[in-house]
Structure formats: C-alpha cells, structure tokens
Amino acid sequence: MKKVAEEAIEKQQILQRLRQALKPQIGAIEVAKFNSEENEIVANVDAEDLALLNSGYDIYNVPLTSARKWGVVIIAVKSLLRKLLRPSLEQQVIYNSANTRIVRGLARSQQTLKQDLQADITNRFEEMMNRLEAQSQEIDRLKAEIDRLKAIQ
C-alpha cells in the first residue's frame, strides 16, 4: 500500500516538472479552447495535461525569441541549431502527434465504456426493481392465500 502511495507522489512530481518545463516553450494555454464534447470526454483526465499535450506536441515550430542584449545573435544560433536538428525534431513531432491522437482515442474509449457501464447498471437496476416488485406482489398474494386458508380452517 505504501508503494502505491509513493508511486502516486512520484507521478505527481513528474507531472509538475513536465508542466513547468513545457509552459515556457508553448506559452499560456487556454483550457477553454476545448469544446464541451471534449470536456465531457476528458472528465477523468487532467484538462491541463491534455491541453499541454494537444498544444505542445509540435516542438519544431516553437517561436524563437530572446529578451537579452544579444537577442538577435541568440535567435540566429537557435535557428541554425533548429536547422541542424530538423530530422530529429521532425521525428519527435511525428511521435508526439501519434501519442496525442492515441491519448484522445483512449479518452474517448474510456468515456464510451463509462457510458455503456452506466447504461448497463441502470438497466440491471430497473430489471432488479421489476423482479422485486413482482416478488413483492407474489408474497402479498401468498399472504392473502394463507390468510384465506387460515380463515377456512
């Protein structure tokens, strides 16, 4: 039990580090961009994490900026490095895009399964309530029959 709690803490720490690392690269993300259908789909998924995943998968097209004194030089060096790293960055973008699609698909599947389970539970509950009502009526009928037989004796 302790191990599970430690793993949960580690996951939360890792998520916090990832969020902190990604936010400066991709800027502020408006979670409100998601439409209501997507909000329902990701009800059990942290909306901020999904927003980061959706908007931060393209690491190649991150704007190059610098507020330093030598900003123009720094941007030129970054641009050169981006060109040198282009094949690797493009592969990473493809991988990130695929992962984003998979997560969206899994979230939709989870929501569908959740709805199916809820419908199944509701149907079973109604069925059990109908059976219970039928058995209650049968019990009442049998009690009336017992009372009638007692009265005859």
JOSULRA-V75910 format. One record per backbone hydrogen bond with DSSP energy under -0.5 kcal/mol. CO is the residue of the C=O (numbers start at 0). NH is the residue of the N-H. Records with the same first field share a line. If there is no record, write none. Layout:
CO->NH  NH
//
This chain:
0->4
1->5
2->6
3->7
4->8
5->9
6->10
7->11
8->12
9->13
10->14
11->15
12->16
13->17
14->18
15->19
16->20
17->21
18->22
19->23
21->24  25
22->26
28->30
29->32
30->33
34->38
35->39
36->40
37->41
39->42
41->44
45->49
46->50
47->51
48->52
49->53
50->54
51->55
52->56
56->58
58->61
62->64
67->70
69->73
70->74
71->75
72->76
73->77
74->78
75->79
76->80
77->81
78->82
79->83
80->84
82->85
84->88
85->89
86->90
87->91
88->92
89->93
90->94
91->95
92->96
93->97
94->98
95->99
96->100
97->101
98->102
99->103
100->104
101->105
102->106
103->107
104->108
105->109
106->110
107->111
108->112
109->113
110->114
111->115
112->116
113->117
114->118
115->119
116->120
117->121
118->122
119->123
120->124
121->125
122->126
123->127
124->128
125->129
126->130
127->131
128->132
129->133
130->134
131->135
132->136
133->137
134->138
135->139
136->140
137->141
138->142
139->143
140->144
141->145
142->146
143->147
144->148
145->149
146->150
147->151
148->152
//
